[in-house]
Amino acid sequence: MADLSRKALVIGVSSRALFDLEEANGIYDRDGVGPYERYQQDHVDDPLEPGTAFPFVSRLLQFNTLFDDPDEEGVEVVVLSRNSPRTGLRIMNSIRHYELGITRAVFRSGASTFPLMREFNMALFLSANADEVKNAVGKGLPAGLVLPFNGQHIADDGELRVAFDFDGVLAGDSSERLFQQVKAIDPEHATKRYGEHEMKNADRPLENGPLEQLLKGLNQLQQAARASTAEHKPSLRVYLMTARSAPAHERAIRTLEEKGLTVDEAFFLGGLNKTPFLNEVQPHIFFDDQLANLENPALRIPAVHIPFGIRNDDAP
């Protein structure tokens, strides 16, 4: 019997995050369940176009070629969908069309899907349903809201690139909370006082963030790729893209080191706009807790909002 706890990484993805279901979802919103089901049944053999999370998921699954027994090791991707089993047929047919190594799926006919995350031992659940994601994060589960992506997906070059913000994503948001408190009292000197606090506490690791286990799993895949002697093997590059700057950068680096986590490149931008830097490195997915960083129309990469921490306390 398969044991998902042995996997390097287990990811959940909704059907709307994996595939472009906007046309079908528009029918559902406008006309209801019946016309939506008929539409999906009429198009059951028509492959869906890739969605925002498709480049990340498809490249992630390629790392299973590095493991002797991918059923027991490596990566597992599970579809968690609010579709019915009947309308889910088009989802599974599209998975087969793209030859994705996804064999597990749950179709709940409108019922919430995130409560199953713990049963599957998921390090991440990607969904296009804002309420699902908010409820999951509120219960301490690692979920992210996949934002609409209308750009052109990057051609497959054998490399997976993943970018993370730091506070509120890889680490908790206690430092961000402190900054916001100081800013409310003394906005003129908030950045300086924040930097002094972080430098003073540089050797004190920050608390766990919602996507810490995701990075841990990605690091395991990197290690497997480096150990492989295969001529053609996937590669993975991890970026840290944070508004922190010196001297606050040191605590971020030391926190990752203390947790045994690594990134390949770190950008300490000191509050600069992240968009041009992200467009330059072209990650296949970027995780940030601040929606404002992700809604820039100039951003040309797939993005995921993590509604965690003080930046999202007042979110509707």
N, C-alpha and C positions, 0 to 999 in steps of 0.2 A: 504494500500500500504506500502510495506517495506521501511524503511528509514535507509540506511546504515550508516548515520552519528550517529545513536544511538548505533552502534556496539562498543564493547570494542576494536576490532581490525579488520581491513580489509587488507588482504594480496593478492597480485597478484602473480601468478606463471606461467611461460611459460611451455609448454608441455615438452620441452627438459630439463628443470630444475626439473620437477616433475618425469618424467620417463626417462629411458635409451633409447634414440632414436639414438644412435650413428650409429648403423648398417643402419637404414633407412636413416639417414642424409648423410651417406657415399654414398648411392645410389643417393641421390639428388645431391650431389656435383659432383659425377662422371658422371651421366647419364642424369640429368635434372629432370624437374617436372613430365613429363609423366611416366617414369619408377618408380619414387618415389610414385606417386599416385596409380599405379597398385600394387606395393608392399604392400602399406598400405591397399588397398582394399582386396588383397588376404589374408591378415593376420588380417582382421578387428576383428575377434573373438579371436585372440591370445593376452592374456594380456601382456602388456609391463612390463619389469622389473623395480623396483624402481630406481629412479634417485637420484642425490645428495640431493635435497631438500625434498625428500619423508619422511624421518624420522621426520624432523621438522614439515612439514605440517600435517602429519597424527596424530602426538601427539598433535599438536595445536588444531586440530578439536575436540579432546576428551574433551576439556574444555567446549564445548557446553552442555554437560550433567549437568553442574552446574547451568544452567539458566532455569527459568520457561518457557520463550518464546525465544528459540534460533533463531527464525526467526527475532526477533527484537533486540536481545541482543547478547552477546557472540562474536564468531569468524565467519568471512566470508572469504572464500578463493575463488578467482575468477581465472579461467584459461584465460590468455591472450595469444593467439597463432597466429603465422603467417601461420599455416596450413590452408587449405581450409576447408569448412564445411564437404566435403566428407571424406577427410583424418582425420578430427577431430573425426569421428565416433569411430576410434580405441582408441583415447584418452578417450572419454567418456565411452566406454565399459570397458577400464582398470580401470577407476575411480569406476565404478559400481562393477567390480570384487573385488577390494580391500575394498569395502564398505566405501569409503571416502564420507564425507558429503559435497560434492561439487556439487552445482546445477546451478551455473552461469558460463558461458564460452563465449568467443568471439573468432571466427575464421576469420582471415582477409585476407586469400589467398595472403600472402607475404607482405601486408601492415604493416607499423609500428604499434606497439601496445601500447607503453608507453604513447602516448598522452591521452589515456583513464584513466590514473591513477587518475586524479583529479575528473573525473565524478564518479568514484567508491569510492572516499575518502580513498585511499590506504595509509597505513603507510609504505608499503614496496612492491617493485616489484622484484621478483627473476627471472633472465633470464640467459640463456647460450649464449646469443648474445651480444658480447662485444660492438658493435656499438650502439645497443639499449640502453644498460646501460649507456654508456658514454654520449649519447645524452640526456637521461633522467636526469642524474645528472647535466649536463650542464644547464638544465632548472630549477634546484632547486628541482627536484623530488627525493624521497628516493628509489633508485634502487641499486641492487647489482648483480655482475657477479658471478654466480655459477660456481665453478671450477670443472673439472672432478674428480670424486671420484671412485677409483678402489678398495677400501678396503671393509671390511665386515661391513654391517650396524649393529648397536648395537641392541640387542634384546630388545623388549618392556618391560620395568619394571614399567610402569605407571608414570614415571617421564620424564619431558622435561627439558633439560639442554641447555641453550643458553649463549654463551660467546661473549663479545664485547671488542674491543679495545676502547680507550677513545678519544684521539685527532683525529679529522677528521672522527669520527664515531658517538659517543654520543654527543660530543661537536664540535664546529668549530675548525679551525686549526690556529687561530691567534698566539697561543703560539708556535706551531711548526714552523710557519713562522719566528717568532722572533729567535728561536733557530738556524734555518738554516742561517739567516742573520748574527748572531753573530759568528757562526761556520765558515762562509766564511771569516770573518775578523780576528778572534782570535780563531782558532780551539783548541788550547791548554787549554784555559780557558772557552770554550763555555758551557760545562755542569755546571760548577760552577756558571757562570753568569746567565744562564737560571734558575737554582735552586733559586738563590737570587731574580730574577725577579718574579718567581711564588710565593715565600714565601711572598714577599712584597705585592702581589696582591691576596693573598689567599682568602680574603673576597669579591673579585670582580668576580662574576660568568662569565664563558666563554659563548660566543655566542652559539646559537642552532646548533646542529650537524644534519646530515642527518637522523640519526636513533633515534632521541629523541622521536618521537611519537611512534615508535615501542616499546621502553622500557616502555613508559607510558601505552600502551595497555597491555603489559605483566604484569606490576604491577597490573593492574585492574583484570587480570585473577588470579593472586596470591591472591588478596583480596577475590575474589569470592570463591576460593578453601578453604581459611582459614575460611570463614563464613559458608561453607557447612557442614551439619551434616551427609552427605552420608558416608556409611561405606567404599565404594570403590570409590575413587575420584582421578582424576589426580593431580599431583603436578608439580611445576615449580621452577627451581633453576637458578638464573642469576649470571654470573661471569663477573667481570671486569678484563681484562688481558692486562696490559699496561706497556710500557717501562719506564714510570715515576718511580721515586724513591723519598725518602725523600730528601729535604723538598717539592718537587713539588707535592707530593701526596695530600697534604692538599687542594690545589685548586680544584683538581678533586672531592674530597669528598664533599667539600662545594658547588661546582657547581651543583652536583646531588641533594643535599639537598635543595638548593634554588629552583630548578625546581620541587621539590616534587617527585623525582625519587629515587629508591632504587635498590641496588644489594645485593646479599646474600654473595658473597665472592669477595674480591679484591686482585689481585696479582700486586704488584708494583715491577717490575723485574729489573729496573735500566739498561735496555739494554741487559739483558740476553736473550738467545734464548727461545722463547715461546713454541717451539715444545714439549719438554718433559713435561712441565706443562699441556699443552692442552691434550696430550695423556693420562696423568694421570687422569684428571677430566672427559674426554670423553664427551664433549658437543656434542649435535646433530647438532649444527651449530655454526660457529665462524665467526664474521664479523671484518675485518681489512682493513685499507686504504692502507697498504703497501703490494704490491704483493709479495715482497721478503719473507715476513713472512709466506706466504701461499703456496709457491711453493717448500718448503722443502720436498724432497721425503720421509723423515722419518715421516711427519705429517700424522696421521692415523684417521683424523676426516673430516667430510664435512666442506668446507670452502667457504666463499663468499668475494669477493673483492669489496670494496666501492671506486670507482675511484674519490675521492673527495679531494680537497685541494692541497697544494704545493707539496706533494709527488707524485702527479699525473699530475702536470702542463705540464710536458714534455712527458707524455705518448703518444705513437703513436695513 
